[in-house]
Amino acid sequence: MLFLQLPLLAVFLPGGNNEEAIQKPISFQLIQISSFANQTWAQNQGSGWLDELQTHSWESELGSIIFLHTWSKGNFSDEELMDLELLFRVYFTGFIREVQDHASALKLECIQETVHGLIRNTCPRFVLGLLDAGRMYLQRQVRPQAWLSSSPTLSPDWLLLVCHVSGFYPKPVWVMWMRGEQELPGTKQGGILPNADGTWYLWVILNVKAEDVADLSCWVRHSSLGSEDIIISWGHHISMNLTPLAVVVPLTLLIGLALWFKKRCSYQDIL
């Protein structure tokens, strides 16, 4: 398998309330993966990415671009997109032929330089249109949801506390277990993982003695929250689990009283 990564363009995405997003350049990359089983069989895979968001893929059998979002076509017309697909078909065909003919590194470099030149004449306008079309999607702010859980450890005197944070966008987030306003150095963070809807998920754990859980809380900071933080204390986590019971008991009593009054009124009417 031969893996080639062709970074093409990095631009600034203006606007939005997130200062970090304004200062950070947004990169658009095309990634090519070419597989050669023998001299007669080869397969190409391609994908387009705006930072960590995949926007395009390449259908190798049909030789066509797959647009993964409604705005992935940017501001290109159907005719311009057909020309772009044709450009990539020519490139992939020539690339495979040269590799199968035992092309030298110099020839491969020449092929890549040729396609770079062709793409440089088209790609900047396409990417700028893509950014403009997907501006609202890329700049959206989605508030995280957070909840706590615990898992037993090998020792009965210890607890593994887990703070789950999910559904947030953009990706940068700060999550920490705290005692009061003091960060706990034992906090361990897992990787930030993608959700199916394009948002992100994260969990942060703390291994603590069962007798030391008092005053512990999980703090979440994210650009969608502004200057506010999500703070969930371990005690509040426990009381939240008791909330349904507190609602069901009064409701049951009210229903019982209503039935009692109804039966009593019916009995008096008979008398």
Sequence and secondary structure as in RCSB ss.txt:
>XXXX:A:sequence
MLFLQLPLLAVFLPGGNNEEAIQKPISFQLIQISSFANQTWAQNQGSGWLDELQTHSWESELGSIIFLHTWSKGN
FSDEELMDLELLFRVYFTGFIREVQDHASALKLECIQETVHGLIRNTCPRFVLGLLDAGRMYLQRQVRPQAWLSS
SPTLSPDWLLLVCHVSGFYPKPVWVMWMRGEQELPGTKQGGILPNADGTWYLWVILNVKAEDVADLSCWVRHSSL
GSEDIIISWGHHISMNLTPLAVVVPLTLLIGLALWFKKRCSYQDIL
>XXXX:A:secstr
 EEEEEEEEEEE   SS HHHHHSEEEEEEEEEEEESSSS EEEEEEEEETTEEEEEEETTTTEEEE STTTTTT
  HHHHHHHHHHHHHHHHHHHHHHHTT  HHHHHHHHHHHHHHHHHHHHHHHHHHHHHTHHHHT  B  EEEEEE
EE SSTTEEEEEEEEEEEBSS  EEEEEETTEE TT EE   EE TTS EEEEEEEEEEGGG TTEEEEEE GGG
TT  EEEEHHHHHHHHHHHHHHHHHHHHHHHHHHHHHHHHHHHHH 
